[in-house]
Amino acid sequence: MADSRSRDAAVSDRMHTMFHRGSAIRQMFEEGLRLKEQYGADQVADVSLGNPDFAPPVTFNRALHIMAREQRRHCYMPNAGYPEVRDTVARHLNRKGLFEDLRGEQIVMTCGAAGALNVVFKTILDPGDEVIVPRPYFVEYRFYVDNHGGRLVLVETQDTFDLDVDAIEAAITERTRAVLVNSPNNPSGRLYPQSTLEALSAMLLRKERALGRRLFLISDEPYREVIYDGRRFVSPAAVYPNSFMCYSWSKAFSISGERIGYLAVNPALRTDDWTTLMGALAMSNRILGFVNAPALMQRTVAAAIDAEVDLRHYAAKRERICATLAEAGYRFRAPEGTFYAFPETPEPEADFIDRAKRHLLLVTPGSAFGREGHFRISFACSDATVALACRKLMTLAEACGLPPSKRRVPAHV
């Protein structure tokens, strides 16, 4: 077979395709930088990227100063992380009631939740294995699964963005290896209720018996502290036994650039060889190039692990965004968690995204998350940016001809 690349191509066909498919989130962020340079930063409302805009907890900053002064603590450690840090994380999760009897040796410290997901996929996937993901979904999941020879299988959610357990069951085949869920969900802000997660768990256990083999549940949980209206977070990984929990402090501690997180293996997972499983996870950490999570950040988050997160700044921005969307006439559901809203576009998606860009409002198209006809707004930004975005959303609604009769109040599940 002839090589499809030119003789002097420096990039593989696979990466060429992936690069040009790219990440719409990052593309919009880079477009925002260009527009700010052209028109001035105060004229552009960039609400495309979930980059927290508030200071980390005081206890984190205090711990960071202390750890940075310590000598001879910046060396290699076991690939799974410092044993004392892993023990601290396990005790923390047990204390919060997310697991029972979780031990430090069932934790792997990782370079954020993205690192944790890649470590899990490297460990469990053989070429051609399928990973089921409900949509809308975080756009990078497709690349993570592809990294390790897997195939992403998308299924629809309900109109409320809750999981459609029947749709997930219908998508399970002989090649299915795992189901990946994200609660609270990016981009919809949906927090999956316990009843849905219990139904999902019961279905997966039933399918395991029918197939005669294990099915994994992977829970991506970087937003689990960012929840509103007194709702309670239920971890999907805690409801189903054969599960992995992937977590990052990026959102809760506002340290997204530090790339620090962990993966926890449910102690109820059924395996005859915990040594091989945990060893393979640690080895995946190393051979993927992460080697281990950063030493300084491991010790810092362990020292600040019980820090209280003040969500009032997010709650206020959420209310302002939702009030504006309702007044302007957009159809949407108020997010139950995260710092995103995911309204419907009042005209064809591509037309609306272009119109918004002409008004110097940068939002992310719903098609990037597998749900065309929507757009994502991030309110993890300054009050001034939120205020500017709200004014532009009102102007866009008028330009799209949203009549008063189409106006909706925020929908709460």
Buried (B, 14 or more C-beta within 10 A) or exposed (E): EEEEEEEEEEEEEEEBEBEEEEBBBBBBBEBBEEBBEEEEEEEBBBBBBBBBBBEBBEBBBBBBEEBEEEEEEEEEBBBBBBEEBBBBBBBBBBEEEBBEEBBBBBBBBBBBBBBBBBBBBBBBBEEEBBBBBBBBBBBBBBBBBBBBEBBBBBBBBBEEBBBBBEBBBEBBEEEBBBBBBBBBBBBBBBBBBBEBBBBBBEBBBEBBEEEEEBBBBBBBBBBBBBBBEEEEBBBBBBBBBBBBBBBBBBBBBBBBEBBBBBBBBBBBBEEEEBEEBBBBBBBBBBEBEBEBBBBBBBBBBBBBBEBEBEBEBBBEBBBBBBBBBBBBBBBBBBBBBBBBBBBBBBBEBEEBBEBBBEBBBBBBBBBBBBBBBBBBBBBBBEEEBBBBBBEBBBBBBEBBEBEEEEBBEBEEE
